[in-house]
Amino acid sequence: MYRPLPEFLTISGSSIDGLGLVATSPLESNLVLGIGHIKDSRFENGYSRTPLGGFINHSDIPNCEIYEDGDFLKLRTIKKIEVGKELTLCYTLYKVKQ
């Protein structure tokens, strides 16, 4: 069965903006969450977003980071994340609305 997100994440209402990724299990630091973006020049900024990349919101104090792995941008945690907490990323590909 296809699952667009890892089983330990869900999409829920966000206090930051619209919908966001929320932990359904405790997450350890340095946990690879999966592919957030796929390199593809046909898309804006040269990447296509996956559900993982499309629902993670920006924070100036993020609990996740993005890193390059070939044609993919992958996400991983940089802090422990408790159940019910939103996962965040400091955006570098897109301009953040102020």
Jmol script that loads the backbone (N, CA, C; Angstrom):
load data "model"
ATOM      1  N   MET A   1       0.827  -1.178   0.000  1.00  0.00           N
ATOM      2  CA  MET A   1       0.000   0.000   0.000  1.00  0.00           C
ATOM      3  C   MET A   1       0.876   1.247   0.000  1.00  0.00           C
ATOM      4  N   TYR A   2       0.535   2.191  -0.855  1.00  0.00           N
ATOM      5  CA  TYR A   2       1.287   3.447  -0.951  1.00  0.00           C
ATOM      6  C   TYR A   2       0.979   4.342   0.237  1.00  0.00           C
ATOM      7  N   ARG A   3       2.025   4.862   0.868  1.00  0.00           N
ATOM      8  CA  ARG A   3       1.882   5.826   1.958  1.00  0.00           C
ATOM      9  C   ARG A   3       2.697   7.055   1.573  1.00  0.00           C
ATOM     10  N   PRO A   4       2.054   8.205   1.401  1.00  0.00           N
ATOM     11  CA  PRO A   4       2.795   9.396   0.993  1.00  0.00           C
ATOM     12  C   PRO A   4       3.711   9.956   2.081  1.00  0.00           C
ATOM     13  N   LEU A   5       3.491   9.535   3.332  1.00  0.00           N
ATOM     14  CA  LEU A   5       4.312   9.983   4.459  1.00  0.00           C
ATOM     15  C   LEU A   5       4.757   8.778   5.279  1.00  0.00           C
ATOM     16  N   PRO A   6       5.881   8.897   5.987  1.00  0.00           N
ATOM     17  CA  PRO A   6       6.255   7.841   6.920  1.00  0.00           C
ATOM     18  C   PRO A   6       5.158   7.649   7.961  1.00  0.00           C
ATOM     19  N   GLU A   7       5.029   6.440   8.508  1.00  0.00           N
ATOM     20  CA  GLU A   7       3.937   6.138   9.448  1.00  0.00           C
ATOM     21  C   GLU A   7       3.991   6.948  10.735  1.00  0.00           C
ATOM     22  N   PHE A   8       5.129   7.573  11.031  1.00  0.00           N
ATOM     23  CA  PHE A   8       5.274   8.352  12.265  1.00  0.00           C
ATOM     24  C   PHE A   8       4.961   9.839  12.074  1.00  0.00           C
ATOM     25  N   LEU A   9       4.412  10.202  10.891  1.00  0.00           N
ATOM     26  CA  LEU A   9       4.029  11.587  10.620  1.00  0.00           C
ATOM     27  C   LEU A   9       2.599  11.650  10.109  1.00  0.00           C
ATOM     28  N   THR A  10       1.959  12.783  10.351  1.00  0.00           N
ATOM     29  CA  THR A  10       0.633  13.036   9.780  1.00  0.00           C
ATOM     30  C   THR A  10       0.560  14.500   9.378  1.00  0.00           C
ATOM     31  N   ILE A  11      -0.440  14.833   8.583  1.00  0.00           N
ATOM     32  CA  ILE A  11      -0.697  16.214   8.197  1.00  0.00           C
ATOM     33  C   ILE A  11      -1.846  16.710   9.058  1.00  0.00           C
ATOM     34  N   SER A  12      -1.638  17.879   9.673  1.00  0.00           N
ATOM     35  CA  SER A  12      -2.648  18.415  10.585  1.00  0.00           C
ATOM     36  C   SER A  12      -2.623  19.938  10.510  1.00  0.00           C
ATOM     37  N   GLY A  13      -3.601  20.582  11.131  1.00  0.00           N
ATOM     38  CA  GLY A  13      -3.627  22.032  11.197  1.00  0.00           C
ATOM     39  C   GLY A  13      -2.359  22.565  11.848  1.00  0.00           C
ATOM     40  N   SER A  14      -1.875  23.697  11.320  1.00  0.00           N
ATOM     41  CA  SER A  14      -0.619  24.276  11.796  1.00  0.00           C
ATOM     42  C   SER A  14      -0.858  25.641  12.435  1.00  0.00           C
ATOM     43  N   SER A  15      -0.152  25.919  13.511  1.00  0.00           N
ATOM     44  CA  SER A  15      -0.197  27.253  14.103  1.00  0.00           C
ATOM     45  C   SER A  15       0.695  28.217  13.318  1.00  0.00           C
ATOM     46  N   ILE A  16       1.491  27.678  12.389  1.00  0.00           N
ATOM     47  CA  ILE A  16       2.390  28.499  11.573  1.00  0.00           C
ATOM     48  C   ILE A  16       1.674  28.977  10.316  1.00  0.00           C
ATOM     49  N   ASP A  17       1.130  28.022   9.532  1.00  0.00           N
ATOM     50  CA  ASP A  17       0.446  28.372   8.291  1.00  0.00           C
ATOM     51  C   ASP A  17      -0.292  27.159   7.738  1.00  0.00           C
ATOM     52  N   GLY A  18      -1.579  27.242   7.608  1.00  0.00           N
ATOM     53  CA  GLY A  18      -2.375  26.203   6.962  1.00  0.00           C
ATOM     54  C   GLY A  18      -2.223  24.839   7.610  1.00  0.00           C
ATOM     55  N   LEU A  19      -1.664  23.909   6.842  1.00  0.00           N
ATOM     56  CA  LEU A  19      -1.417  22.547   7.311  1.00  0.00           C
ATOM     57  C   LEU A  19       0.074  22.325   7.487  1.00  0.00           C
ATOM     58  N   GLY A  20       0.440  21.386   8.352  1.00  0.00           N
ATOM     59  CA  GLY A  20       1.852  21.090   8.573  1.00  0.00           C
ATOM     60  C   GLY A  20       2.051  19.631   8.926  1.00  0.00           C
ATOM     61  N   LEU A  21       3.309  19.218   8.987  1.00  0.00           N
ATOM     62  CA  LEU A  21       3.667  17.852   9.380  1.00  0.00           C
ATOM     63  C   LEU A  21       3.764  17.780  10.892  1.00  0.00           C
ATOM     64  N   VAL A  22       3.140  16.761  11.473  1.00  0.00           N
ATOM     65  CA  VAL A  22       3.120  16.594  12.918  1.00  0.00           C
ATOM     66  C   VAL A  22       3.563  15.176  13.264  1.00  0.00           C
ATOM     67  N   ALA A  23       4.373  15.059  14.305  1.00  0.00           N
ATOM     68  CA  ALA A  23       4.870  13.752  14.758  1.00  0.00           C
ATOM     69  C   ALA A  23       3.757  12.976  15.462  1.00  0.00           C
ATOM     70  N   THR A  24       3.589  11.714  15.088  1.00  0.00           N
ATOM     71  CA  THR A  24       2.636  10.829  15.763  1.00  0.00           C
ATOM     72  C   THR A  24       3.348   9.855  16.694  1.00  0.00           C
ATOM     73  N   SER A  25       4.680   9.859  16.646  1.00  0.00           N
ATOM     74  CA  SER A  25       5.546   9.071  17.527  1.00  0.00           C
ATOM     75  C   SER A  25       6.718   9.956  17.918  1.00  0.00           C
ATOM     76  N   PRO A  26       7.390   9.679  19.030  1.00  0.00           N
ATOM     77  CA  PRO A  26       8.596  10.447  19.360  1.00  0.00           C
ATOM     78  C   PRO A  26       9.657  10.214  18.279  1.00  0.00           C
ATOM     79  N   LEU A  27      10.334  11.279  17.872  1.00  0.00           N
ATOM     80  CA  LEU A  27      11.359  11.183  16.840  1.00  0.00           C
ATOM     81  C   LEU A  27      12.710  11.557  17.422  1.00  0.00           C
ATOM     82  N   GLU A  28      13.697  10.745  17.148  1.00  0.00           N
ATOM     83  CA  GLU A  28      15.060  10.998  17.607  1.00  0.00           C
ATOM     84  C   GLU A  28      15.751  12.018  16.709  1.00  0.00           C
ATOM     85  N   SER A  29      16.770  12.666  17.226  1.00  0.00           N
ATOM     86  CA  SER A  29      17.597  13.562  16.439  1.00  0.00           C
ATOM     87  C   SER A  29      18.351  12.764  15.380  1.00  0.00           C
ATOM     88  N   ASN A  30      18.578  13.356  14.222  1.00  0.00           N
ATOM     89  CA  ASN A  30      19.321  12.764  13.105  1.00  0.00           C
ATOM     90  C   ASN A  30      18.566  11.602  12.437  1.00  0.00           C
ATOM     91  N   LEU A  31      17.233  11.622  12.526  1.00  0.00           N
ATOM     92  CA  LEU A  31      16.400  10.620  11.869  1.00  0.00           C
ATOM     93  C   LEU A  31      16.098  11.081  10.449  1.00  0.00           C
ATOM     94  N   VAL A  32      16.447  10.267   9.452  1.00  0.00           N
ATOM     95  CA  VAL A  32      16.129  10.596   8.063  1.00  0.00           C
ATOM     96  C   VAL A  32      14.643  10.340   7.849  1.00  0.00           C
ATOM     97  N   LEU A  33      13.931  11.392   7.423  1.00  0.00           N
ATOM     98  CA  LEU A  33      12.488  11.326   7.247  1.00  0.00           C
ATOM     99  C   LEU A  33      12.088  10.881   5.847  1.00  0.00           C
ATOM    100  N   GLY A  34      12.931  11.161   4.864  1.00  0.00           N
ATOM    101  CA  GLY A  34      12.643  10.764   3.490  1.00  0.00           C
ATOM    102  C   GLY A  34      12.925  11.888   2.509  1.00  0.00           C
ATOM    103  N   ILE A  35      12.444  11.715   1.292  1.00  0.00           N
ATOM    104  CA  ILE A  35      12.680  12.653   0.198  1.00  0.00           C
ATOM    105  C   ILE A  35      11.643  13.770   0.248  1.00  0.00           C
ATOM    106  N   GLY A  36      12.111  14.993   0.288  1.00  0.00           N
ATOM    107  CA  GLY A  36      11.232  16.152   0.310  1.00  0.00           C
ATOM    108  C   GLY A  36      11.079  16.808  -1.053  1.00  0.00           C
ATOM    109  N   HIS A  37      12.134  16.736  -1.872  1.00  0.00           N
ATOM    110  CA  HIS A  37      12.139  17.357  -3.192  1.00  0.00           C
ATOM    111  C   HIS A  37      12.925  16.467  -4.159  1.00  0.00           C
ATOM    112  N   ILE A  38      12.499  16.497  -5.411  1.00  0.00           N
ATOM    113  CA  ILE A  38      13.176  15.749  -6.475  1.00  0.00           C
ATOM    114  C   ILE A  38      13.615  16.750  -7.534  1.00  0.00           C
ATOM    115  N   LYS A  39      14.895  16.709  -7.895  1.00  0.00           N
ATOM    116  CA  LYS A  39      15.424  17.640  -8.878  1.00  0.00           C
ATOM    117  C   LYS A  39      14.721  17.422 -10.215  1.00  0.00           C
ATOM    118  N   ASP A  40      14.152  18.507 -10.758  1.00  0.00           N
ATOM    119  CA  ASP A  40      13.451  18.444 -12.039  1.00  0.00           C
ATOM    120  C   ASP A  40      13.325  19.861 -12.567  1.00  0.00           C
ATOM    121  N   SER A  41      14.049  20.186 -13.625  1.00  0.00           N
ATOM    122  CA  SER A  41      14.111  21.551 -14.151  1.00  0.00           C
ATOM    123  C   SER A  41      12.774  22.057 -14.677  1.00  0.00           C
ATOM    124  N   ARG A  42      11.800  21.190 -14.867  1.00  0.00           N
ATOM    125  CA  ARG A  42      10.490  21.628 -15.363  1.00  0.00           C
ATOM    126  C   ARG A  42       9.666  22.351 -14.299  1.00  0.00           C
ATOM    127  N   PHE A  43      10.091  22.299 -13.046  1.00  0.00           N
ATOM    128  CA  PHE A  43       9.340  22.900 -11.955  1.00  0.00           C
ATOM    129  C   PHE A  43      10.016  24.166 -11.445  1.00  0.00           C
ATOM    130  N   GLU A  44       9.211  25.028 -10.797  1.00  0.00           N
ATOM    131  CA  GLU A  44       9.733  26.247 -10.195  1.00  0.00           C
ATOM    132  C   GLU A  44      10.863  25.899  -9.235  1.00  0.00           C
ATOM    133  N   ASN A  45      11.914  26.666  -9.270  1.00  0.00           N
ATOM    134  CA  ASN A  45      13.112  26.470  -8.442  1.00  0.00           C
ATOM    135  C   ASN A  45      13.858  25.185  -8.767  1.00  0.00           C
ATOM    136  N   GLY A  46      13.467  24.468  -9.847  1.00  0.00           N
ATOM    137  CA  GLY A  46      14.195  23.282 -10.287  1.00  0.00           C
ATOM    138  C   GLY A  46      13.912  22.025  -9.500  1.00  0.00           C
ATOM    139  N   TYR A  47      12.861  22.022  -8.680  1.00  0.00           N
ATOM    140  CA  TYR A  47      12.525  20.854  -7.874  1.00  0.00           C
ATOM    141  C   TYR A  47      11.015  20.627  -7.855  1.00  0.00           C
ATOM    142  N   SER A  48      10.630  19.363  -7.760  1.00  0.00           N
ATOM    143  CA  SER A  48       9.252  18.971  -7.510  1.00  0.00           C
ATOM    144  C   SER A  48       9.175  18.528  -6.056  1.00  0.00           C
ATOM    145  N   ARG A  49       8.143  18.974  -5.346  1.00  0.00           N
ATOM    146  CA  ARG A  49       7.988  18.611  -3.938  1.00  0.00           C
ATOM    147  C   ARG A  49       7.172  17.333  -3.776  1.00  0.00           C
ATOM    148  N   THR A  50       7.550  16.536  -2.821  1.00  0.00           N
ATOM    149  CA  THR A  50       6.771  15.370  -2.416  1.00  0.00           C
ATOM    150  C   THR A  50       5.817  15.832  -1.307  1.00  0.00           C
ATOM    151  N   PRO A  51       4.878  14.991  -0.848  1.00  0.00           N
ATOM    152  CA  PRO A  51       4.041  15.397   0.286  1.00  0.00           C
ATOM    153  C   PRO A  51       4.884  15.790   1.510  1.00  0.00           C
ATOM    154  N   LEU A  52       5.990  15.107   1.710  1.00  0.00           N
ATOM    155  CA  LEU A  52       6.867  15.426   2.834  1.00  0.00           C
ATOM    156  C   LEU A  52       7.413  16.853   2.700  1.00  0.00           C
ATOM    157  N   GLY A  53       7.857  17.216   1.523  1.00  0.00           N
ATOM    158  CA  GLY A  53       8.392  18.559   1.286  1.00  0.00           C
ATOM    159  C   GLY A  53       7.328  19.622   1.162  1.00  0.00           C
ATOM    160  N   GLY A  54       6.138  19.212   0.751  1.00  0.00           N
ATOM    161  CA  GLY A  54       5.066  20.175   0.528  1.00  0.00           C
ATOM    162  C   GLY A  54       4.343  20.630   1.773  1.00  0.00           C
ATOM    163  N   PHE A  55       4.443  19.877   2.861  1.00  0.00           N
ATOM    164  CA  PHE A  55       3.679  20.220   4.062  1.00  0.00           C
ATOM    165  C   PHE A  55       4.540  20.630   5.245  1.00  0.00           C
ATOM    166  N   ILE A  56       5.859  20.691   5.066  1.00  0.00           N
ATOM    167  CA  ILE A  56       6.703  21.128   6.181  1.00  0.00           C
ATOM    168  C   ILE A  56       6.795  22.650   6.141  1.00  0.00           C
ATOM    169  N   ASN A  57       6.496  23.285   7.260  1.00  0.00           N
ATOM    170  CA  ASN A  57       6.472  24.742   7.335  1.00  0.00           C
ATOM    171  C   ASN A  57       7.806  25.324   7.775  1.00  0.00           C
ATOM    172  N   HIS A  58       7.975  26.612   7.474  1.00  0.00           N
ATOM    173  CA  HIS A  58       9.191  27.343   7.808  1.00  0.00           C
ATOM    174  C   HIS A  58       9.223  27.750   9.282  1.00  0.00           C
ATOM    175  N   SER A  59      10.421  27.736   9.837  1.00  0.00           N
ATOM    176  CA  SER A  59      10.678  28.303  11.157  1.00  0.00           C
ATOM    177  C   SER A  59      12.103  28.837  11.181  1.00  0.00           C
ATOM    178  N   ASP A  60      12.296  29.958  11.863  1.00  0.00           N
ATOM    179  CA  ASP A  60      13.654  30.466  12.053  1.00  0.00           C
ATOM    180  C   ASP A  60      14.426  29.615  13.061  1.00  0.00           C
ATOM    181  N   ILE A  61      13.699  28.815  13.832  1.00  0.00           N
ATOM    182  CA  ILE A  61      14.312  27.879  14.791  1.00  0.00           C
ATOM    183  C   ILE A  61      13.765  26.487  14.459  1.00  0.00           C
ATOM    184  N   PRO A  62      14.264  25.883  13.382  1.00  0.00           N
ATOM    185  CA  PRO A  62      13.705  24.616  12.891  1.00  0.00           C
ATOM    186  C   PRO A  62      14.122  23.418  13.742  1.00  0.00           C
ATOM    187  N   ASN A  63      13.363  22.323  13.596  1.00  0.00           N
ATOM    188  CA  ASN A  63      13.753  21.070  14.233  1.00  0.00           C
ATOM    189  C   ASN A  63      14.156  20.026  13.193  1.00  0.00           C
ATOM    190  N   CYS A  64      14.190  20.435  11.910  1.00  0.00           N
ATOM    191  CA  CYS A  64      14.626  19.565  10.817  1.00  0.00           C
ATOM    192  C   CYS A  64      15.539  20.349   9.881  1.00  0.00           C
ATOM    193  N   GLU A  65      16.258  19.617   9.035  1.00  0.00           N
ATOM    194  CA  GLU A  65      17.082  20.247   8.010  1.00  0.00           C
ATOM    195  C   GLU A  65      16.939  19.465   6.723  1.00  0.00           C
ATOM    196  N   ILE A  66      17.326  20.105   5.639  1.00  0.00           N
ATOM    197  CA  ILE A  66      17.281  19.477   4.326  1.00  0.00           C
ATOM    198  C   ILE A  66      18.722  19.281   3.859  1.00  0.00           C
ATOM    199  N   TYR A  67      18.986  18.173   3.193  1.00  0.00           N
ATOM    200  CA  TYR A  67      20.333  17.943   2.669  1.00  0.00           C
ATOM    201  C   TYR A  67      20.238  17.280   1.297  1.00  0.00           C
ATOM    202  N   GLU A  68      21.247  17.529   0.475  1.00  0.00           N
ATOM    203  CA  GLU A  68      21.268  17.018  -0.885  1.00  0.00           C
ATOM    204  C   GLU A  68      21.793  15.588  -0.905  1.00  0.00           C
ATOM    205  N   ASP A  69      21.130  14.751  -1.691  1.00  0.00           N
ATOM    206  CA  ASP A  69      21.535  13.354  -1.879  1.00  0.00           C
ATOM    207  C   ASP A  69      21.264  13.009  -3.342  1.00  0.00           C
ATOM    208  N   GLY A  70      22.237  13.281  -4.205  1.00  0.00           N
ATOM    209  CA  GLY A  70      22.053  13.067  -5.641  1.00  0.00           C
ATOM    210  C   GLY A  70      21.002  14.017  -6.181  1.00  0.00           C
ATOM    211  N   ASP A  71      19.981  13.476  -6.840  1.00  0.00           N
ATOM    212  CA  ASP A  71      18.899  14.286  -7.399  1.00  0.00           C
ATOM    213  C   ASP A  71      17.782  14.554  -6.396  1.00  0.00           C
ATOM    214  N   PHE A  72      18.014  14.235  -5.142  1.00  0.00           N
ATOM    215  CA  PHE A  72      16.991  14.394  -4.123  1.00  0.00           C
ATOM    216  C   PHE A  72      17.436  15.384  -3.051  1.00  0.00           C
ATOM    217  N   LEU A  73      16.463  16.061  -2.454  1.00  0.00           N
ATOM    218  CA  LEU A  73      16.682  16.798  -1.219  1.00  0.00           C
ATOM    219  C   LEU A  73      15.935  16.018  -0.153  1.00  0.00           C
ATOM    220  N   LYS A  74      16.662  15.532   0.830  1.00  0.00           N
ATOM    221  CA  LYS A  74      16.072  14.718   1.887  1.00  0.00           C
ATOM    222  C   LYS A  74      15.959  15.536   3.167  1.00  0.00           C
ATOM    223  N   LEU A  75      15.040  15.119   4.010  1.00  0.00           N
ATOM    224  CA  LEU A  75      14.807  15.779   5.291  1.00  0.00           C
ATOM    225  C   LEU A  75      15.257  14.878   6.427  1.00  0.00           C
ATOM    226  N   ARG A  76      15.812  15.500   7.466  1.00  0.00           N
ATOM    227  CA  ARG A  76      16.150  14.762   8.684  1.00  0.00           C
ATOM    228  C   ARG A  76      15.949  15.667   9.881  1.00  0.00           C
ATOM    229  N   THR A  77      15.696  15.046  11.018  1.00  0.00           N
ATOM    230  CA  THR A  77      15.514  15.803  12.253  1.00  0.00           C
ATOM    231  C   THR A  77      16.878  16.279  12.761  1.00  0.00           C
ATOM    232  N   ILE A  78      16.885  17.417  13.418  1.00  0.00           N
ATOM    233  CA  ILE A  78      18.120  17.919  14.036  1.00  0.00           C
ATOM    234  C   ILE A  78      17.962  18.050  15.548  1.00  0.00           C
ATOM    235  N   LYS A  79      16.765  17.704  16.027  1.00  0.00           N
ATOM    236  CA  LYS A  79      16.454  17.711  17.457  1.00  0.00           C
ATOM    237  C   LYS A  79      15.485  16.569  17.716  1.00  0.00           C
ATOM    238  N   LYS A  80      15.365  16.167  18.971  1.00  0.00           N
ATOM    239  CA  LYS A  80      14.299  15.234  19.333  1.00  0.00           C
ATOM    240  C   LYS A  80      12.973  15.977  19.174  1.00  0.00           C
ATOM    241  N   ILE A  81      11.959  15.263  18.684  1.00  0.00           N
ATOM    242  CA  ILE A  81      10.644  15.862  18.467  1.00  0.00           C
ATOM    243  C   ILE A  81       9.606  15.018  19.191  1.00  0.00           C
ATOM    244  N   GLU A  82       8.813  15.655  20.028  1.00  0.00           N
ATOM    245  CA  GLU A  82       7.791  14.965  20.811  1.00  0.00           C
ATOM    246  C   GLU A  82       6.528  14.734  19.989  1.00  0.00           C
ATOM    247  N   VAL A  83       5.737  13.757  20.412  1.00  0.00           N
ATOM    248  CA  VAL A  83       4.446  13.474  19.787  1.00  0.00           C
ATOM    249  C   VAL A  83       3.586  14.748  19.808  1.00  0.00           C
ATOM    250  N   GLY A  84       2.955  15.049  18.677  1.00  0.00           N
ATOM    251  CA  GLY A  84       2.084  16.206  18.585  1.00  0.00           C
ATOM    252  C   GLY A  84       2.769  17.493  18.173  1.00  0.00           C
ATOM    253  N   LYS A  85       4.096  17.488  18.113  1.00  0.00           N
ATOM    254  CA  LYS A  85       4.842  18.689  17.731  1.00  0.00           C
ATOM    255  C   LYS A  85       4.968  18.767  16.210  1.00  0.00           C
ATOM    256  N   GLU A  86       4.900  19.992  15.691  1.00  0.00           N
ATOM    257  CA  GLU A  86       5.042  20.208  14.250  1.00  0.00           C
ATOM    258  C   GLU A  86       6.512  20.180  13.841  1.00  0.00           C
ATOM    259  N   LEU A  87       6.779  19.567  12.706  1.00  0.00           N
ATOM    260  CA  LEU A  87       8.122  19.552  12.140  1.00  0.00           C
ATOM    261  C   LEU A  87       8.311  20.810  11.317  1.00  0.00           C
ATOM    262  N   THR A  88       9.483  21.422  11.436  1.00  0.00           N
ATOM    263  CA  THR A  88       9.744  22.680  10.739  1.00  0.00           C
ATOM    264  C   THR A  88      11.123  22.659  10.097  1.00  0.00           C
ATOM    265  N   LEU A  89      11.279  23.557   9.146  1.00  0.00           N
ATOM    266  CA  LEU A  89      12.492  23.649   8.344  1.00  0.00           C
ATOM    267  C   LEU A  89      12.772  25.120   8.085  1.00  0.00           C
ATOM    268  N   CYS A  90      14.022  25.519   8.057  1.00  0.00           N
ATOM    269  CA  CYS A  90      14.371  26.882   7.660  1.00  0.00           C
ATOM    270  C   CYS A  90      14.478  26.876   6.142  1.00  0.00           C
ATOM    271  N   TYR A  91      13.498  27.496   5.476  1.00  0.00           N
ATOM    272  CA  TYR A  91      13.440  27.467   4.010  1.00  0.00           C
ATOM    273  C   TYR A  91      14.668  28.123   3.396  1.00  0.00           C
ATOM    274  N   THR A  92      15.203  27.474   2.374  1.00  0.00           N
ATOM    275  CA  THR A  92      16.289  28.063   1.601  1.00  0.00           C
ATOM    276  C   THR A  92      15.963  28.076   0.112  1.00  0.00           C
ATOM    277  N   LEU A  93      14.992  27.270  -0.328  1.00  0.00           N
ATOM    278  CA  LEU A  93      14.631  27.217  -1.753  1.00  0.00           C
ATOM    279  C   LEU A  93      13.604  28.260  -2.136  1.00  0.00           C
ATOM    280  N   TYR A  94      12.790  28.688  -1.173  1.00  0.00           N
ATOM    281  CA  TYR A  94      11.659  29.559  -1.473  1.00  0.00           C
ATOM    282  C   TYR A  94      11.736  30.806  -0.615  1.00  0.00           C
ATOM    283  N   LYS A  95      11.161  31.886  -1.116  1.00  0.00           N
ATOM    284  CA  LYS A  95      11.059  33.101  -0.326  1.00  0.00           C
ATOM    285  C   LYS A  95       9.936  32.924   0.684  1.00  0.00           C
ATOM    286  N   VAL A  96      10.199  33.298   1.911  1.00  0.00           N
ATOM    287  CA  VAL A  96       9.213  33.161   2.978  1.00  0.00           C
ATOM    288  C   VAL A  96       8.389  34.447   3.021  1.00  0.00           C
ATOM    289  N   LYS A  97       7.060  34.296   3.077  1.00  0.00           N
ATOM    290  CA  LYS A  97       6.173  35.456   3.199  1.00  0.00           C
ATOM    291  C   LYS A  97       6.316  36.031   4.598  1.00  0.00           C
ATOM    292  N   GLN A  98       6.521  37.315   4.678  1.00  0.00           N
ATOM    293  CA  GLN A  98       6.654  37.973   5.982  1.00  0.00           C
ATOM    294  C   GLN A  98       5.347  38.581   6.393  1.00  0.00           C
TER     295      GLN A  98
END
end "model"
wireframe off; spacefill off
backbone 0.3
color backbone group
